[in-house]
C-alpha cells in the first residue's frame, strides 16, 4: 500500500460527500405541487441566512441563462436532473464553491461537499457540520428503523453517498475496467461517468461510490469507500506500469501524438480536444510529458470546459466552426506554456 499512497495524487482527482434529506410534513418532490416547491426554496433560503447570512449564494434554476446553468453543472455544483426543475428548482452555493445545496431535485435537499484530492473523512466532517446546522433549523423526515426517508429506496438509512473521482487511463487502455464493474457492484460499490448516474465516462474519469446506504453507518461507508479506492489505485498503478513495460513505444507515441496535434492545429472540435487532452494528461502521469505547475494545468482544463470556454471568450451565438477555430488557437497558445515533452537521454 506504500506505493499506492505515493501514487495516489495522479489517480484521485476529487472526493465528494452527498447527503439526501427531506422535510417532514411536505410531499416528496415527485408528488409535491409547484407551491410546495416554492415554499421549500424560501424555507431553505431563510434557514441558511439564520446559519450564516453571507455564506451562500442563491441560484434559481428558472432564472439562470443556459450558459450560467452549464457552467454550474461543469463545476459539479448542480446536477442535470436539477436543470429540469424550472418550477421550484434552486441551488445554494458556498463562497468557496465547495458546498452546494440543491433544492427540489430528487429529494428536497441534496447537500454536497467537493474536496480536491483524496480525503473522505475531511469532506464528511465539513458537510456534516453543514447538515447539523440545517438539522438545528429544520425537521427532517426520519424513521427509527429506516433512517432518513428519501424518494429513492436506495438512499434510505444515512442518505449518504461517498464518491471519489478517479483518472484511470491504465485500466481503460488495458480493458480491465469493464471486467471489474460487475464484481464491484456485488461488493456494494458502483461506477459511473464523471457527471454521475446516466452520464458517460469522459477523459478516463470515473466516479466510484457506495451503492447502498441502508444498513451501513456513515463511518462504515467512509471506511468501505476509502478501502475500495486504495485497492483501485493499486490496480491502476499496476496497469500503468504494465503499459510502460510491455507497450512503452506505443504508449509514448499515443501521448506525444496527442500533444503534437493539440499544439499544431487550426480547428479543434470539443470531442477531439477531450480525447487528446486525456492522452496528454496520461503522458504527464507517466512522465512522458511534464507539467511544472499542475495547478495551472488543472485550471486550464476547467477553463476549456464548453460552457466556461464560451462564457470566457464571449462566444455565445457563434457558429460551431468558429468555436473550433478559437479553441484551436487557445490550446496552441496556452498548452506549450503549461506542458512540455520529457526528452529521453
C-alpha positions as CSV (number, residue, x, y, z in Angstrom):
1,X,0.0,0.0,0.0
2,X,3.0,2.3,0.4
3,X,3.5,2.6,-3.3
4,X,-0.2,3.3,-3.8
5,X,-0.2,6.2,-1.3
6,X,2.8,7.8,-3.1
7,X,1.0,7.4,-6.4
8,X,-2.5,8.5,-5.3
9,X,-2.3,12.1,-6.4
10,X,-2.0,11.1,-10.0
11,X,-5.1,8.9,-9.8
12,X,-7.6,10.6,-7.4
13,X,-9.0,13.8,-8.7
14,X,-11.5,14.7,-6.1
15,X,-13.7,13.5,-3.2
16,X,-17.4,14.2,-2.7
17,X,-19.8,13.6,0.1
18,X,-23.5,13.9,-0.6
19,X,-26.5,13.8,1.8
20,X,-30.1,13.4,0.8
21,X,-32.7,15.0,3.1
22,X,-36.5,15.7,3.0
23,X,-38.6,17.9,5.1
24,X,-41.1,16.3,7.5
25,X,-44.7,17.4,6.6
26,X,-44.1,18.0,2.9
27,X,-44.7,15.6,0.0
28,X,-41.6,14.3,-1.8
29,X,-40.6,16.3,-4.9
30,X,-42.2,13.7,-7.2
31,X,-45.6,14.3,-5.6
32,X,-45.5,18.0,-4.4
33,X,-47.1,21.0,-6.1
34,X,-45.3,24.0,-7.5
35,X,-46.5,25.9,-4.5
36,X,-44.8,23.4,-2.1
37,X,-41.6,23.6,-4.1
38,X,-41.6,27.4,-3.9
39,X,-42.2,27.3,-0.2
40,X,-39.3,24.9,0.4
41,X,-36.9,27.1,-1.5
42,X,-37.9,30.1,0.7
43,X,-37.6,27.9,3.8
44,X,-34.1,26.9,2.8
45,X,-33.1,30.5,2.0
46,X,-34.3,31.7,5.4
47,X,-32.7,28.8,7.2
48,X,-29.3,29.4,5.6
49,X,-29.5,33.1,6.4
50,X,-30.0,32.2,10.1
51,X,-27.0,29.9,10.0
52,X,-24.7,32.3,8.1
53,X,-26.3,35.3,6.3
54,X,-23.3,35.8,3.9
55,X,-22.0,32.4,3.1
56,X,-24.4,31.1,0.4
57,X,-25.3,32.4,-3.0
58,X,-28.8,31.5,-4.3
59,X,-29.4,30.3,-7.9
60,X,-33.0,29.9,-9.1
61,X,-32.9,27.4,-12.0
62,X,-35.7,29.2,-13.8
63,X,-33.7,32.5,-13.8
64,X,-30.4,31.1,-15.0
65,X,-29.2,31.6,-18.5
66,X,-28.3,28.5,-20.4
67,X,-24.6,29.3,-20.2
68,X,-24.8,30.0,-16.4
69,X,-26.6,26.7,-15.8
70,X,-24.0,24.8,-17.9
71,X,-21.1,26.4,-16.0
72,X,-22.6,25.4,-12.7
73,X,-23.1,21.8,-14.0
74,X,-19.5,21.7,-15.3
75,X,-18.3,22.7,-11.8
76,X,-20.4,19.8,-10.3
77,X,-22.4,22.3,-8.3
78,X,-25.8,21.3,-9.8
79,X,-27.0,18.1,-11.5
80,X,-28.6,17.6,-14.9
81,X,-31.7,16.5,-13.0
82,X,-32.0,19.8,-11.2
83,X,-31.9,21.7,-14.5
84,X,-35.2,20.1,-15.3
85,X,-36.9,21.6,-12.2
86,X,-37.8,25.0,-13.6
87,X,-40.6,25.3,-11.0
88,X,-39.1,25.2,-7.5
89,X,-35.5,24.2,-8.5
90,X,-32.7,26.1,-6.8
91,X,-29.2,25.7,-5.5
92,X,-27.3,27.5,-2.7
93,X,-23.6,27.5,-3.2
94,X,-20.9,28.4,-0.6
95,X,-18.5,31.3,-1.1
96,X,-15.6,28.9,-1.9
97,X,-17.8,26.9,-4.3
98,X,-17.1,23.7,-2.3
99,X,-20.5,23.2,-0.7
100,X,-23.7,23.1,-2.8
101,X,-27.2,22.5,-1.6
102,X,-29.6,21.6,-4.3
103,X,-33.3,22.2,-3.6
104,X,-36.1,20.1,-5.0
105,X,-34.0,17.7,-7.2
106,X,-34.9,14.1,-6.4
107,X,-35.2,15.0,-2.7
108,X,-36.0,18.3,-1.1
109,X,-32.3,18.7,-0.3
110,X,-29.2,17.3,-1.8
111,X,-26.3,18.6,0.2
112,X,-22.8,18.0,-1.2
113,X,-19.2,19.0,-0.5
114,X,-16.4,18.5,-3.1
115,X,-12.8,18.3,-1.9
116,X,-9.8,18.4,-4.3
117,X,-7.8,15.2,-3.7
118,X,-8.5,12.2,-1.5
119,X,-9.8,12.7,2.0
120,X,-13.3,11.3,2.5
121,X,-13.1,12.0,6.3
122,X,-12.3,15.7,5.8
123,X,-15.1,16.0,3.3
124,X,-17.6,14.3,5.6
125,X,-16.5,16.5,8.5
126,X,-17.3,19.7,6.7
127,X,-20.6,18.5,5.2
128,X,-21.7,17.0,8.5
129,X,-21.3,20.4,10.1
130,X,-23.5,21.9,7.4
131,X,-26.1,19.2,7.9
132,X,-26.0,19.7,11.6
133,X,-26.7,23.4,11.1
134,X,-29.7,22.6,8.8
135,X,-30.9,20.0,11.3
136,X,-31.0,22.6,14.0
137,X,-33.3,24.7,11.9
138,X,-35.4,22.1,10.1
139,X,-37.3,19.0,10.9
140,X,-36.1,16.2,8.5
141,X,-38.2,13.2,7.7
142,X,-36.7,10.3,9.7
143,X,-37.8,6.9,10.8
144,X,-36.2,5.0,13.7
145,X,-35.9,1.8,11.7
146,X,-35.3,3.1,8.1
147,X,-33.3,6.2,8.9
148,X,-33.7,9.3,6.7
149,X,-36.6,8.9,4.4
150,X,-35.8,9.6,0.7
151,X,-37.5,9.5,-2.7
152,X,-35.4,6.5,-3.8
153,X,-35.2,3.5,-1.5
154,X,-31.5,3.1,-2.4
155,X,-30.8,6.3,-0.3
156,X,-32.7,5.2,2.8
157,X,-30.7,5.0,6.0
158,X,-27.9,7.5,6.2
159,X,-28.9,9.1,2.9
160,X,-25.1,9.4,2.3
161,X,-23.1,8.8,-0.8
162,X,-19.4,9.0,-0.6
163,X,-17.7,9.2,-4.0
164,X,-14.3,9.6,-5.4
165,X,-13.4,10.8,-8.9
166,X,-10.5,8.9,-10.4
167,X,-8.4,9.2,-13.5
168,X,-8.0,5.6,-14.9
169,X,-6.2,5.5,-18.2
170,X,-4.3,2.3,-17.4
171,X,-7.4,0.3,-16.6
172,X,-9.3,1.7,-19.6
173,X,-6.5,1.1,-22.1
174,X,-6.0,-2.4,-20.9
175,X,-9.7,-3.2,-21.0
176,X,-9.6,-4.4,-17.4
177,X,-12.0,-1.8,-16.0
178,X,-15.1,-3.3,-17.7
179,X,-14.5,-6.8,-16.2
180,X,-14.3,-5.4,-12.7
181,X,-17.5,-3.3,-12.7
182,X,-19.9,-6.3,-12.1
183,X,-17.6,-7.6,-9.4
184,X,-17.5,-4.3,-7.6
185,X,-21.3,-3.9,-7.6
186,X,-21.6,-7.2,-5.7
187,X,-19.4,-5.5,-3.0
188,X,-21.9,-2.6,-2.8
189,X,-19.9,-0.2,-5.0
190,X,-20.9,1.4,-8.2
191,X,-19.0,3.0,-11.1
192,X,-20.4,5.9,-13.1
193,X,-19.3,8.6,-15.5
194,X,-17.8,11.9,-14.4
195,X,-21.2,13.6,-14.1
196,X,-23.0,10.8,-12.2
197,X,-25.8,8.5,-12.9
198,X,-26.6,8.1,-16.6
199,X,-23.5,10.0,-17.8
200,X,-20.7,8.5,-19.9
201,X,-17.1,8.5,-18.9
202,X,-15.1,11.4,-20.2
203,X,-11.3,11.5,-20.5
204,X,-10.8,8.4,-18.4
205,X,-12.6,9.9,-15.5
206,X,-14.8,7.7,-13.4
207,X,-16.8,8.3,-10.2
208,X,-16.8,5.4,-7.6
209,X,-19.3,5.5,-4.8
210,X,-21.2,3.3,-2.3
211,X,-24.4,1.9,-3.9
212,X,-26.2,1.2,-0.7
213,X,-26.9,3.4,2.3
214,X,-29.3,1.4,4.4
215,X,-27.6,-0.9,7.0
216,X,-24.3,0.9,6.8
217,X,-23.4,3.7,9.2
218,X,-21.7,6.9,7.9
219,X,-18.4,5.6,9.4
220,X,-18.8,2.2,7.6
221,X,-19.5,3.9,4.3
222,X,-16.4,6.1,4.7
223,X,-14.2,3.1,5.6
224,X,-15.5,0.9,2.7
225,X,-15.2,3.6,0.0
226,X,-11.7,4.6,1.3
227,X,-10.6,0.9,1.3
228,X,-12.1,0.3,-2.2
229,X,-10.4,3.5,-3.6
230,X,-7.0,2.4,-2.4
231,X,-7.4,-1.0,-3.9
232,X,-8.5,0.6,-7.2
233,X,-5.4,2.8,-7.0
234,X,-3.3,-0.3,-6.7
235,X,-4.9,-1.8,-9.8
236,X,-4.4,1.4,-11.8
237,X,-0.8,1.7,-10.7
238,X,-0.1,-1.9,-11.9
239,X,-1.9,-1.2,-15.2
240,X,0.2,1.9,-15.8
241,X,3.4,0.1,-15.1
242,X,2.4,-2.7,-17.4
243,X,1.7,-0.2,-20.2
244,X,5.3,1.1,-19.9
245,X,6.8,-2.3,-19.6
246,X,5.0,-4.1,-22.5
247,X,3.9,-1.2,-24.8
248,X,6.3,1.7,-24.0
249,X,6.8,2.9,-27.6
250,X,3.1,2.6,-28.4
251,X,2.2,4.5,-25.2
252,X,4.7,7.2,-25.8
253,X,3.6,7.6,-29.4
254,X,-0.1,7.9,-28.4
255,X,0.7,10.6,-25.8
256,X,3.1,12.5,-27.9
257,X,0.9,12.4,-31.0
258,X,-2.0,13.9,-28.9
259,X,0.3,16.7,-27.6
260,X,1.5,17.3,-31.2
261,X,-2.0,17.6,-32.5
262,X,-3.2,19.9,-29.8
263,X,-0.2,22.3,-30.2
264,X,-0.4,22.3,-34.0
265,X,-3.9,22.6,-35.3
266,X,-6.2,25.2,-36.9
267,X,-9.5,23.8,-35.9
268,X,-10.3,21.6,-32.9
269,X,-13.6,20.1,-32.1
270,X,-14.7,19.6,-28.5
271,X,-14.7,15.8,-28.9
272,X,-11.2,15.7,-30.3
273,X,-9.9,18.1,-27.6
274,X,-11.3,15.9,-24.8
275,X,-9.8,12.7,-26.3
276,X,-6.4,14.2,-27.0
277,X,-6.1,16.2,-23.7
278,X,-6.9,12.9,-21.8
279,X,-3.9,11.3,-23.5
280,X,-1.8,14.4,-22.7
281,X,-2.8,14.0,-19.1
282,X,-1.9,10.4,-19.3
283,X,1.5,11.4,-20.7
284,X,2.0,13.7,-17.7
285,X,1.3,11.0,-15.1
286,X,3.6,8.5,-16.9
287,X,6.4,11.1,-17.1
288,X,6.3,11.2,-20.9
289,X,5.3,14.8,-20.6
290,X,5.9,17.3,-17.8
291,X,3.6,19.9,-16.3
292,X,5.8,22.0,-13.9
293,X,2.7,23.7,-12.4
294,X,0.0,21.1,-12.0
295,X,-2.5,23.6,-10.5
296,X,-2.2,25.9,-13.6
297,X,-2.8,22.8,-15.9
298,X,-5.9,21.9,-13.8
299,X,-7.2,25.5,-14.1
300,X,-6.6,25.3,-17.9
301,X,-8.7,22.1,-18.1
302,X,-11.5,23.9,-16.2
303,X,-11.4,26.9,-18.4
304,X,-11.6,24.7,-21.5
305,X,-14.9,23.1,-20.5
306,X,-17.5,24.1,-23.1
307,X,-19.7,26.5,-21.1
308,X,-16.8,28.1,-19.3
309,X,-14.9,28.5,-22.6
310,X,-17.9,30.1,-24.3
311,X,-18.5,32.5,-21.4
312,X,-14.8,33.5,-21.0
313,X,-14.4,34.1,-24.7
314,X,-17.8,35.8,-25.4
315,X,-18.7,33.1,-28.0
316,X,-22.4,32.8,-27.3
317,X,-24.3,32.7,-30.7
318,X,-21.2,32.0,-32.7
319,X,-21.0,29.0,-35.1
320,X,-19.5,25.7,-34.1
321,X,-16.8,26.2,-36.7
322,X,-15.8,29.5,-35.1
323,X,-15.8,27.7,-31.7
324,X,-13.4,25.1,-33.1
325,X,-11.0,27.7,-34.5
326,X,-10.9,29.7,-31.3
327,X,-10.4,26.5,-29.3
328,X,-7.5,25.5,-31.5
329,X,-5.9,29.0,-31.3
330,X,-6.3,29.0,-27.5
331,X,-4.9,25.5,-27.0
332,X,-2.0,26.0,-29.4
333,X,-1.1,29.2,-27.5
334,X,-1.5,28.1,-23.9
335,X,-0.7,24.4,-23.7
336,X,3.0,24.6,-24.6
337,X,3.5,27.0,-21.7
338,X,2.0,24.5,-19.3
339,X,3.2,21.2,-20.7
340,X,6.5,20.2,-22.3
341,X,7.9,16.9,-23.7
342,X,10.2,14.9,-21.4
343,X,13.0,14.0,-23.9
344,X,14.8,10.7,-23.2
345,X,18.5,10.8,-22.9
